[in-house]
Structures are given as structure tokens and as C-alpha cells.
């Protein structure tokens, strides 16, 4: 019943949207409004149910925004290295001992690493505890600093989301 009321509200509000906005944008805004409206109503009534689902949302957003920040930083670093005449690369292969245990956690970690410019997940050890990573920019050859950044960055946030 709550969903029907929310959808009805979204349709009524969409009639009041200014005609200058294209129809596709109006449709997207209506879908976003339905999602946010339903989610906020569930949040309000969640005191009757388990709240663990709602505690994950800020952690998922934190992981997403952390990835965006790392993506922008890495893209700028690679772009700078490409357009300047000198190379600032200090590549190396790192054996990263993971705290991630489940296939989902390992997959997320490997994919976030690979999707960040300048780094690539190469292989996973037989026992699924070590991830081999090719990193293009290891500052001053300090592999331990890179591992700590990875452990306190992607891995920590992924574990908060999945556990």
C-alpha cells in the first residue's frame, strides 16, 4: 500500500514539473523520486524490522565515493605522466596478503584495483589469501606503504560493506 501511495505521489508531482525539462529527465527524476521515497519510508518504519540493511547504505556510499576519489587521483597522475616528457613511473609487482576471504570480497577488491588507472590485479594465489598486483606508481619503492594504503583504503571499506 505504501508503494502505491508513493507511486501516485510521484505521478502527481511529475505533472507539476516545468515543461522546459525534457521528458527523459522528468522520467528519470520520477524514478529516482520513487526509489528515494520508498527507501525513506522503509527507513522511517524500520524500527519494526532489522536495521542492519540500512546501516550498510552509508558504507556502500563511502566505498563508492572513495573509489571515485582514487579514480580521479590516479587518472590525473597517469595523465600528467603521459603529457610530460619525463616519466615518473616506478612500477612493481606486489604480493598483497588479504583479509578478504569470501569470493565476493576478493572479486570486489581485485576489480576496484584493476579499475583504478595505474594498477592491475594479476593473479590470486592457490589458497586465495594473496593477491598479486602490478602497480605503476610505488612511491620511493616503498611496497609496505602501498600495501598499508590498500589495506586501509579499498579492503577496509569492502569488508565493512560485506560483513
Buried (B, 14 or more C-beta within 10 A) or exposed (E): EEEEEBBEEBEEEBEEEEEEEEEEEBEEBBEEBBEEBBEEBBEEEEEEEEEEEEEBEEBEEBBEEBBEEBBEEBEEBBEEBEEEEEEEBEEBEBEBEBEBEEEEBBBBBBEBBBBBBBBBBBEBEEEEBBBBBBBBBBEEEEBEEBBEEBBEBBBBBBBBBBE
